[in-house]
Amino acid sequence: MDFSEIGVSGYCYQLPPSGGKLRVKSEDFYVEEQFDRLEKREDGNVLVLKLKAKNWEHNRLIRFVARSNHVSPKRIYFSGTKDRRSVKVQYLSIPGVKYREFSLNDVEILEHFYLDSPLAVGTHSRNHFVIKVSNSDENTLISNCRVVGEGGIVPNFYGPQRFGPVRPVTHMVGREIVKGNYWEAVRKFVGYPGEDRFADIRREYYDNPDPAEGLKNFPQALDLEREVMQYLLTHPDDYSGAIKVLPGNLVSMFVHAYQGYMFNRILSKRLEISKSLIIGDIYRNDDEFIKVNSMNIERINSLFNRGVGSPTGLVVGYDNAPAEGKMGEIEEDILHQEGISPVNFKLPFGLGSKGERRDLFLRFENIHCSDSTVEFCLPPGGYATSVLREIMRTEEMTNY
């Protein structure tokens, strides 16, 4: 499966491919959340766990940490989600509990302390990455890394981890939820085949979505899929209820992935037209959004060239509107092709999304490459694969 599956095409720079593959071992992909300041309190009511976890999917880790602390997964708060195939250092917070020792395979508790309030999504300052690239042309990798570092930006695509690199299905499920097609959402979640060892049994369900047969074939490892099918055995035809069986943050992830897919398509089209500022852009400078016109484009372009701010693209929701000019035409055209209106995102079950505008270009810090290892920092919400794809020029998603 290549990047077109998730709406991604185009680059910032004209570079030769270095090739390569990430995550030959989980240890090859290290990511650590970093906070500039956390107000630790001896008498705080919120326990914070700094964990080092290897090869743990985010929702599974949350569920096991919750179980170990005798709380609902809904009481686990965090600042960011991290890739499963990695070694990750991240912080989880749990209001109203005291620290107790617990043990999980490949999880180390590096530190615990207390805060007055739980962590919120995006409150960490940056993510620090150290990533080994295997089987690349090392000289080309280093040269490309230097060019990208001097350029200072890459396209701010949502990366494969948003969608599932082996089975990029989350946005497909999200599309059906947004359109109200819950039967098809369940069929895709449970049965859409990927490129893993479960492809055949998924395909059987996809072709014949019978929960009784599916439960005979699906292993215990696919616990969420089994929960959905078990629900359908006792509640036939209640497909919206079957979706509600899933963890709320996972269902939200489906909707967000679909928004990310449309953003990727918008950004891909924009790269064909211009990698610079154009009239009609909506430009973000810190918390200020500026409409770019003929009177201010030179001033704003100067900001962009100095590394301040970025033009933005539409992350569609029920309370935001497309840009104007050529950028607005791109955004409207993608919505038309998807058969989607902003009002579709007024969803039940607390899944509605107002939408936002996301930077078209991602800025990174302290990029360095040596011995086939690339190291850099990104702000929350930025994807390391966006940086590595620009350097490696490998279109097969399973390489990331």
C-alpha positions in Angstrom: 0.0 0.0 0.0 1.4 3.4 -0.9 0.8 6.9 0.4 -2.0 7.6 -2.1 -4.2 5.3 0.2 -4.2 8.1 2.7 -4.5 11.0 0.3 -0.7 11.9 0.3 1.3 12.9 -2.8 3.9 15.5 -3.6 7.0 16.8 -1.9 8.6 20.1 -1.0 12.0 19.5 -2.5 13.5 18.0 -5.6 15.6 15.2 -4.2 16.8 11.7 -5.2 15.4 8.7 -3.2 17.6 7.4 -0.4 15.3 4.5 0.2 15.2 2.8 3.5 12.9 1.2 6.0 11.9 2.2 9.6 11.2 0.0 12.6 13.1 -3.1 11.5 13.1 -3.4 15.3 10.9 -1.4 17.7 14.0 0.1 19.3 14.8 1.8 15.9 12.0 4.3 16.5 12.3 6.2 19.8 9.9 9.1 20.7 9.8 11.0 24.0 7.3 13.6 25.1 9.0 16.7 26.5 7.4 19.4 28.7 9.0 22.8 29.3 7.3 23.0 32.7 5.1 20.8 34.9 4.0 22.1 38.3 4.6 19.1 40.4 2.7 19.1 43.7 3.4 16.9 46.8 -0.3 17.2 47.7 -1.7 17.1 44.2 -4.8 15.1 43.5 -3.7 13.8 40.0 -1.2 11.0 39.7 1.2 11.3 36.7 3.0 8.2 35.4 6.0 8.7 33.1 6.2 5.4 31.2 8.6 3.9 28.8 6.7 1.4 26.7 7.9 -0.8 23.9 5.5 -2.0 21.1 2.3 -1.0 22.9 -0.8 0.2 21.0 -2.1 3.4 22.7 -5.6 2.2 23.5 -4.4 -1.2 24.8 -1.9 0.5 27.0 -4.6 2.8 28.4 -6.8 -0.1 29.2 -4.1 -2.1 31.0 -2.9 0.9 33.0 -6.5 1.6 34.0 -7.1 -2.0 35.0 -3.9 -2.0 37.0 -5.1 1.1 38.9 -8.7 0.0 39.3 -10.2 2.8 37.3 -12.1 3.2 34.0 -10.0 3.9 30.9 -12.0 7.2 30.7 -10.2 8.4 33.8 -6.8 8.2 32.1 -5.8 11.6 30.6 -2.8 12.1 28.3 -1.1 14.8 26.2 -0.5 12.7 23.1 -0.8 9.4 21.4 2.3 7.6 20.2 3.1 4.9 17.5 2.7 1.3 18.5 5.8 0.1 16.8 8.2 2.1 18.8 9.9 2.7 22.1 7.9 5.6 23.6 8.2 7.7 26.7 4.9 9.4 27.5 3.0 10.7 30.5 -0.4 9.4 31.7 -2.4 11.1 34.4 -5.1 9.7 36.7 -7.2 11.9 39.0 -8.0 10.8 42.5 -5.6 7.8 42.9 -2.4 7.3 44.7 0.6 5.6 43.2 0.8 1.8 43.4 3.3 -0.5 41.9 2.1 -2.5 38.9 3.8 -4.6 36.2 3.2 -4.8 32.5 5.4 -6.6 29.9 7.7 -4.1 28.2 6.5 -1.2 30.3 8.8 0.6 32.7 7.6 3.3 35.2 10.4 5.9 34.9 8.9 8.3 37.4 5.7 9.2 39.2 4.5 12.5 40.7 1.4 14.6 41.3 -0.3 17.6 39.7 -3.3 19.7 40.5 -5.0 19.0 37.2 -4.9 16.2 34.6 -2.9 16.5 31.4 -4.8 17.7 28.3 -4.2 16.7 24.7 -1.4 18.7 23.2 0.0 20.2 26.4 3.5 18.9 26.0 6.0 21.2 24.3 7.5 18.9 21.8 8.2 15.3 20.7 11.9 14.2 20.5 12.5 11.5 17.9 15.6 9.3 17.3 14.9 7.1 14.3 17.1 4.5 12.7 16.7 4.1 8.9 17.7 0.7 7.7 18.7 -0.4 4.2 19.1 3.2 2.8 21.8 4.8 0.7 23.5 6.5 3.6 25.2 9.2 1.6 21.9 10.2 -0.1 20.1 10.0 3.3 22.6 12.4 4.9 22.6 14.7 1.8 18.8 14.8 1.7 18.6 15.4 5.5 20.9 18.4 5.0 18.8 19.9 2.2 15.5 19.4 4.2 17.2 20.9 7.3 18.3 24.0 5.4 14.8 24.3 4.0 13.3 24.1 7.4 9.8 22.9 6.5 8.1 19.8 5.1 4.4 19.3 4.1 2.4 18.8 7.2 0.7 15.6 6.2 -1.1 13.4 8.7 1.1 10.3 8.7 0.3 6.6 8.2 0.0 6.1 12.0 -3.1 8.2 11.9 -4.7 5.6 9.6 -2.9 2.3 10.3 0.2 1.7 8.1 -0.5 -2.1 7.7 -4.3 -1.7 7.5 -5.1 2.0 6.6 -8.8 1.7 7.5 -9.5 4.3 10.2 -10.5 7.0 7.7 -12.7 4.6 5.8 -14.6 3.8 9.0 -14.8 7.5 9.8 -16.2 8.3 6.4 -19.1 5.8 6.9 -19.7 7.1 10.4 -19.9 10.7 9.2 -22.3 9.7 6.4 -24.4 7.7 8.9 -23.6 4.3 7.2 -23.0 2.3 10.4 -23.4 -1.1 8.8 -20.6 -0.3 6.4 -18.6 1.2 9.2 -18.7 -2.0 11.2 -18.0 -4.1 8.1 -14.9 -2.0 7.3 -13.6 -1.9 10.9 -14.0 -5.7 11.4 -13.3 -7.0 8.0 -11.3 -4.7 5.7 -8.2 -6.7 5.0 -4.7 -5.3 5.4 -1.2 -6.7 4.9 -0.9 -8.7 8.1 -1.5 -12.2 9.2 -5.2 -11.6 9.8 -5.9 -10.6 6.2 -7.7 -13.8 5.2 -10.1 -14.0 8.2 -10.9 -10.3 7.8 -11.6 -10.8 4.1 -14.0 -13.7 5.0 -16.0 -11.3 7.2 -15.8 -8.5 4.7 -17.3 -10.7 2.0 -19.9 -12.3 4.4 -20.4 -10.1 7.5 -21.8 -12.8 9.8 -20.8 -12.2 13.5 -21.4 -15.8 14.5 -19.0 -17.1 11.9 -16.6 -14.2 12.6 -16.4 -15.1 16.3 -15.4 -18.7 15.3 -12.5 -17.4 13.3 -11.2 -14.2 14.9 -8.5 -14.8 17.6 -8.6 -13.3 21.1 -5.9 -10.9 20.1 -8.5 -9.1 18.0 -10.5 -8.3 21.1 -12.2 -5.1 19.9 -13.5 -6.8 16.7 -14.8 -9.7 18.8 -16.6 -7.3 21.2 -18.3 -5.7 18.2 -19.4 -9.1 16.8 -20.5 -10.3 20.2 -22.7 -7.2 20.6 -24.3 -7.9 17.2 -25.1 -11.5 18.2 -27.4 -10.1 20.9 -28.5 -6.9 19.2 -28.9 -7.8 15.5 -28.9 -4.9 13.1 -28.0 -2.3 15.8 -24.8 -1.2 14.0 -24.6 2.2 15.6 -24.7 0.4 19.0 -22.0 -1.9 17.8 -19.8 1.1 17.0 -20.6 2.6 20.5 -19.1 -0.6 22.1 -15.7 0.5 21.0 -13.7 2.9 23.3 -14.9 6.5 22.8 -11.4 7.8 21.9 -11.1 5.1 19.2 -14.4 6.1 17.6 -13.3 9.7 17.8 -10.1 8.7 16.1 -12.1 7.3 13.1 -13.8 10.7 12.6 -10.5 12.5 13.0 -8.7 10.2 10.6 -11.3 11.0 7.9 -10.8 14.7 8.5 -7.0 14.0 8.2 -7.5 12.1 5.0 -9.4 15.0 3.4 -6.7 17.5 4.7 -4.0 15.3 3.1 -5.9 15.4 -0.2 -6.2 19.2 0.1 -2.5 19.6 0.9 -1.5 17.2 -2.0 -3.4 19.3 -4.5 -2.0 22.5 -3.1 1.6 21.2 -3.6 0.8 20.8 -7.3 -0.2 24.5 -7.5 2.1 26.3 -5.2 4.5 25.7 -2.3 4.5 29.4 -1.5 1.9 31.8 -0.2 -1.0 32.6 -2.6 -3.8 35.2 -2.4 -6.8 33.8 -0.6 -4.7 31.8 1.9 -5.6 31.9 5.6 -2.3 32.4 7.4 -1.7 31.4 11.0 0.7 33.5 13.1 0.6 32.1 16.6 -3.1 32.4 17.5 -3.9 34.9 14.9 -5.4 34.0 11.5 -4.9 36.4 8.6 -6.6 36.4 5.2 -3.9 36.9 2.6 -4.7 39.6 0.0 -2.8 41.7 -2.6 -2.1 44.3 0.0 -0.5 42.1 2.7 1.0 39.2 0.8 4.6 40.6 0.7 4.6 41.2 4.5 3.2 37.8 5.3 5.5 36.1 2.9 8.4 37.8 4.7 7.1 36.2 8.0 6.9 32.8 6.3 10.5 33.0 5.0 11.7 34.0 8.5 10.1 30.8 9.9 7.1 32.5 11.5 3.7 30.9 10.9 2.3 29.0 8.0 -0.6 29.1 5.5 -3.3 26.7 6.5 -5.6 24.1 5.1 -9.1 23.0 6.0 -9.7 20.3 8.6 -13.4 20.2 7.8 -16.0 20.4 10.6 -19.4 22.0 11.1 -18.1 25.4 12.2 -15.4 26.3 9.8 -15.3 27.5 6.3 -13.0 27.1 3.3 -10.4 29.7 2.4 -10.9 32.1 -0.5 -9.3 32.3 -4.0 -7.5 29.3 -5.4 -7.0 27.6 -2.0 -10.8 27.9 -1.3 -11.4 26.2 -4.7 -9.2 23.3 -3.8 -10.9 22.8 -0.4 -14.4 23.0 -1.9 -13.5 20.6 -4.7 -12.2 17.9 -2.3 -15.4 18.2 -0.2 -17.5 17.9 -3.4 -15.6 14.8 -4.5 -16.1 13.2 -1.1 -19.8 14.0 -1.1 -19.4 15.7 2.3 -20.8 18.9 3.7 -19.6 20.6 6.9 -23.0 19.8 8.5 -22.2 16.1 8.3 -19.9 16.6 11.2 -22.8 17.4 13.6 -22.6 13.9 14.9 -24.3 12.0 17.8 -22.5 10.3 20.7 -20.3 13.4 21.3 -18.5 12.8 18.1 -19.3 16.1 16.5 -16.3 18.2 15.3 -16.2 21.9 14.7 -13.1 21.5 12.5 -10.1 23.7 12.4 -7.4 25.0 10.1 -4.1 23.2 10.2 -0.7 24.4 9.1 0.2 23.3 5.5 3.9 23.2 6.4 5.5 21.6 9.4 8.6 23.1 11.1 11.1 21.0 13.0 14.0 21.7 15.4 17.5 20.4 15.7 17.5 18.0 12.8 20.7 15.9 12.6 21.6 12.8 10.6 24.5 10.4 11.1 25.1 6.6 11.0 21.7 6.2 9.2 19.9 7.7 12.3 17.8 10.9 12.0 17.1 12.9 15.1 14.8 15.9 15.4 12.0 17.5 17.5 8.5 18.3 16.4 5.6 20.2 17.9 2.6 18.2 19.1 0.5 17.1 16.2 3.4 16.8 13.8 4.2 13.4 12.3 7.8 12.1 12.1 6.9 10.2 8.9 6.2 13.6 7.2 9.9 14.5 7.8 11.2 11.0 6.9 9.1 10.7 3.8 10.6 13.9 2.5 14.1 12.6 3.1 13.7 8.9 2.1 11.4 9.3 -0.9 9.9 5.8 -0.3 6.2 5.6 -1.2 5.4 2.2 0.3 3.8 2.9 3.6 4.9 -0.4 5.2 8.5 1.0 5.0 7.5 3.6 7.7 
